Amino acid sequence: YLFDNGFTLLLWIGKDVSSQVLQTFFGLDSLQGCSTPSLLPSSANPYIANVRSIINTIQIESSIYKILMCVKQTEPYESLFLQHLIEDKMQFATSYDKFLVHLHTEIKTKLGLL
């Protein structure tokens, strides 16, 4: 996933990513022992060209230059990515649906409808 938080572009890489994708995009065989994957290499590969095109379009349309940061699943920086996913469960948070039910209950309680 590629996420733009307004200041940084976060490229999230899941722990089950295929070795073919890692090899194509980063020149790596696995994520083991790699602190941060190298950024997308310059290549004639059409997949890399498409991803680079998306990133370049985001950069051109932005008023500031955004650093591209690769974030692996389960590493500490993953929270930078996960905190923006509203409907996905986070490790220590409830789902969005449960939050809405809780909010609705609190409003009804305050209005004396419960």
C-alpha positions as CSV (number, residue, x, y, z in Angstrom):
1,Y,0.0,0.0,0.0
2,L,1.1,3.6,-0.7
3,F,-0.2,6.2,1.8
4,D,0.2,10.0,1.6
5,N,-0.1,11.6,5.0
6,G,0.5,15.1,3.7
7,F,4.2,15.1,4.7
8,T,5.5,11.7,4.0
9,L,4.7,8.9,1.5
10,L,4.5,5.6,3.3
11,L,5.0,2.4,1.3
12,W,3.7,-0.5,3.5
13,I,5.2,-3.9,2.8
14,G,3.3,-6.9,4.3
15,K,5.3,-9.7,5.9
16,D,3.8,-12.2,3.5
17,V,4.9,-10.3,0.4
18,S,6.1,-12.7,-2.3
19,S,9.8,-13.0,-3.0
20,Q,9.1,-12.2,-6.7
21,V,7.6,-8.8,-5.7
22,L,10.6,-8.1,-3.4
23,Q,13.0,-9.0,-6.1
24,T,11.2,-7.0,-8.7
25,F,10.8,-3.8,-6.7
26,F,13.7,-3.8,-4.3
27,G,16.2,-6.4,-5.5
28,L,15.8,-8.4,-2.3
29,D,15.1,-12.1,-1.8
30,S,13.4,-11.6,1.6
31,L,12.7,-9.0,4.2
32,Q,14.7,-10.9,6.9
33,G,17.6,-8.9,8.1
34,C,16.8,-5.9,6.1
35,S,16.1,-2.8,8.2
36,T,14.6,-0.8,5.4
37,P,14.3,-1.9,1.8
38,S,16.2,0.2,-0.7
39,L,14.0,2.6,-2.6
40,L,12.5,1.6,-5.9
41,P,15.4,1.1,-8.4
42,S,15.6,2.8,-11.7
43,S,14.4,0.1,-14.2
44,A,12.7,-0.5,-17.5
45,N,10.4,-2.8,-15.6
46,P,6.8,-1.6,-16.3
47,Y,5.6,-2.3,-12.8
48,I,8.3,-0.2,-11.2
49,A,7.7,2.5,-13.9
50,N,4.0,2.6,-12.9
51,V,4.7,2.9,-9.2
52,R,7.3,5.6,-9.9
53,S,4.8,7.4,-12.1
54,I,2.2,7.4,-9.2
55,I,4.8,8.7,-6.7
56,N,6.0,11.4,-9.2
57,T,2.4,12.5,-9.8
58,I,1.8,12.9,-6.0
59,Q,5.1,14.8,-5.7
60,I,4.2,17.2,-8.6
61,E,0.7,17.9,-7.2
62,S,2.0,18.6,-3.7
63,S,3.3,21.9,-2.5
64,I,6.1,20.2,-0.6
65,Y,8.5,17.4,-1.3
66,K,7.5,14.2,0.5
67,I,10.0,11.6,1.5
68,L,9.2,8.1,0.5
69,M,9.5,5.8,3.5
70,C,9.2,2.0,3.2
71,V,7.6,0.5,6.2
72,K,7.6,-3.3,6.9
73,Q,4.8,-5.0,8.7
74,T,5.6,-5.7,12.4
75,E,8.4,-3.1,12.6
76,P,8.1,-0.1,14.9
77,Y,7.4,2.4,12.1
78,E,4.3,0.5,11.1
79,S,2.3,2.5,13.6
80,L,2.9,5.6,11.4
81,F,0.9,3.7,8.7
82,L,-1.7,1.9,10.9
83,Q,-2.8,5.0,12.8
84,H,-4.4,6.3,9.6
85,L,-6.4,3.1,8.8
86,I,-9.8,3.8,10.4
87,E,-11.7,0.7,9.5
88,D,-8.9,-1.8,10.0
89,K,-8.3,-3.2,13.5
90,M,-5.1,-2.0,15.2
91,Q,-3.4,-4.0,17.9
92,F,-4.8,-1.9,20.8
93,A,-7.9,-0.3,19.4
94,T,-11.4,-1.3,18.7
95,S,-12.9,-1.5,15.2
96,Y,-14.6,1.5,13.7
97,D,-18.0,-0.2,14.0
98,K,-17.5,-0.9,17.7
99,F,-16.4,2.7,18.2
100,L,-19.6,4.0,16.5
101,V,-21.8,1.7,18.6
102,H,-20.0,3.0,21.8
103,L,-20.5,6.6,20.6
104,H,-24.2,6.1,19.9
105,T,-24.7,4.5,23.4
106,E,-22.9,7.5,25.0
107,I,-25.1,10.0,23.2
108,K,-28.2,8.1,24.1
109,T,-27.1,8.0,27.8
110,K,-26.4,11.8,27.9
111,L,-29.8,12.5,26.3
112,G,-31.5,10.2,28.9
113,L,-32.8,7.9,26.2
114,L,-31.3,4.8,27.9
